[in-house]
């Protein structure tokens, strides 16, 4: 065998070995790219910063020029407009040699956004890249970092947390969240869950300046179609509120009722079949909402809704 042949074989072996090492490295890491977009029309949606935005300021914002905004008490509503938005999400995951898995997320969103669940106009997204959560999971549990992006475990109306830790101790699941920027008396929240014999118990709590807020909820499935719920909510500095509810689902039709000792109640009706769904809900104030969604195939969905505030939206969303 001459030197040229020997060198050529050595080069092929080196290339094959390098490719094998690279492939082995890629096997433990993964990057997923997904996209989303939406477009449609809206009218009279609640403004996300409803308490601070004046009616004349709303009418002067882009998309509402020349349209008088309606005002109901302290809440303000948008005029008529068009919304369109798009975004790209990058999810990265991998694992260390000792079995600790890790993940991170980056997203880019741009355009006018609406919150169809709450009939709110969220406004324009800046179109800049945002770093989502970074998490690590192992036998010790899951540690998550997300500056201001982790919802308070007791209520999403409270200040978001920056770091959380979740683990399982026997049959109890436990999560603790901490807000590094909050005052000492309102920095922490926690959630604990336990399930046994068809009953699920959940305890959530959060520190507040007025004390500690706690919520105990229990859910019980009577059978495949009927479930019962109960909840006791003691917000810091407020009266305790007890709520009971029931839900039944049969042949695509669902009925859910809920009543509390503070004279509040909700009734929700739903129907779904073949990718099409209708919902209607009403509460003690005679406020109601009605929505319709339909899967169009290929990742596209049509959605429309109206409510008792004369708010409405209609449009199509896409998942890529």
TAZI-V705187 format. One record per residue. N is the residue number from 1. RES is the residue in one small letter. PHI is phi in whole degrees, 0 to 359 (* if undefined). Layout:
BEGIN
n/res/phi
N/RES/PHI
N/RES/PHI
END
This chain:
BEGIN
n/res/phi
1/x/*
2/x/278
3/x/295
4/x/295
5/x/295
6/x/298
7/x/295
8/x/296
9/x/295
10/x/296
11/x/297
12/x/297
13/x/295
14/x/295
15/x/297
16/x/296
17/x/294
18/x/296
19/x/296
20/x/295
21/x/296
22/x/297
23/x/295
24/x/297
25/x/293
26/x/291
27/x/295
28/x/261
29/x/226
30/x/211
31/x/237
32/x/246
33/x/245
34/x/226
35/x/224
36/x/209
37/x/205
38/x/205
39/x/204
40/x/174
41/x/238
42/x/212
43/x/204
44/x/64
45/x/284
46/x/292
47/x/281
48/x/300
49/x/260
50/x/302
51/x/286
52/x/253
53/x/266
54/x/279
55/x/298
56/x/292
57/x/290
58/x/293
59/x/295
60/x/268
61/x/284
62/x/305
63/x/93
64/x/238
65/x/301
66/x/81
67/x/251
68/x/287
69/x/272
70/x/271
71/x/230
72/x/236
73/x/60
74/x/281
75/x/274
76/x/243
77/x/230
78/x/283
79/x/272
80/x/272
81/x/192
82/x/245
83/x/241
84/x/205
85/x/207
86/x/209
87/x/203
88/x/233
89/x/241
90/x/248
91/x/242
92/x/243
93/x/216
94/x/192
95/x/209
96/x/278
97/x/296
98/x/264
99/x/90
100/x/271
101/x/270
102/x/219
103/x/208
104/x/211
105/x/222
106/x/228
107/x/226
108/x/231
109/x/231
110/x/212
111/x/114
112/x/277
113/x/241
114/x/236
115/x/258
116/x/291
117/x/292
118/x/250
119/x/53
120/x/240
121/x/265
122/x/282
123/x/94
124/x/276
125/x/269
126/x/290
127/x/78
128/x/262
129/x/285
130/x/236
131/x/274
132/x/273
133/x/280
134/x/238
135/x/228
136/x/227
137/x/231
138/x/203
139/x/298
140/x/282
141/x/122
142/x/234
143/x/248
144/x/237
145/x/243
146/x/199
147/x/301
148/x/70
149/x/245
150/x/254
151/x/297
152/x/303
153/x/288
154/x/273
155/x/204
156/x/286
157/x/278
158/x/270
159/x/297
160/x/294
161/x/263
162/x/250
163/x/216
164/x/219
165/x/227
166/x/234
167/x/206
168/x/236
169/x/242
170/x/65
171/x/264
172/x/254
173/x/265
174/x/227
175/x/226
176/x/234
177/x/236
178/x/226
179/x/256
180/x/291
181/x/267
182/x/279
183/x/295
184/x/302
185/x/274
186/x/214
187/x/267
188/x/242
189/x/216
190/x/213
191/x/217
192/x/227
193/x/228
194/x/212
195/x/234
196/x/201
197/x/54
198/x/80
199/x/248
200/x/243
201/x/250
202/x/225
203/x/243
204/x/235
205/x/208
206/x/209
207/x/287
208/x/211
209/x/298
210/x/273
211/x/139
212/x/246
213/x/263
214/x/225
215/x/217
216/x/244
217/x/235
218/x/225
219/x/230
220/x/223
221/x/268
222/x/294
223/x/201
224/x/289
225/x/242
226/x/235
227/x/225
228/x/240
229/x/224
230/x/215
231/x/207
232/x/237
233/x/240
234/x/244
235/x/284
236/x/302
237/x/77
238/x/229
239/x/289
240/x/290
241/x/240
242/x/254
243/x/229
244/x/235
245/x/206
246/x/212
247/x/219
248/x/226
249/x/225
250/x/208
251/x/54
252/x/85
253/x/257
254/x/237
255/x/227
256/x/230
257/x/231
258/x/211
259/x/219
260/x/235
261/x/283
262/x/260
263/x/69
264/x/256
265/x/205
266/x/219
267/x/230
268/x/234
269/x/242
270/x/212
271/x/214
272/x/218
273/x/192
274/x/56
275/x/83
276/x/246
277/x/217
278/x/235
279/x/225
280/x/214
281/x/225
282/x/217
283/x/231
284/x/294
285/x/271
286/x/66
287/x/284
288/x/223
289/x/224
290/x/221
291/x/227
292/x/218
293/x/226
294/x/213
295/x/284
296/x/263
297/x/90
298/x/66
299/x/87
300/x/257
301/x/221
302/x/265
303/x/217
304/x/213
305/x/202
306/x/221
307/x/217
308/x/288
309/x/269
310/x/63
311/x/274
312/x/206
313/x/210
314/x/202
315/x/182
316/x/236
317/x/243
318/x/229
319/x/240
320/x/246
END
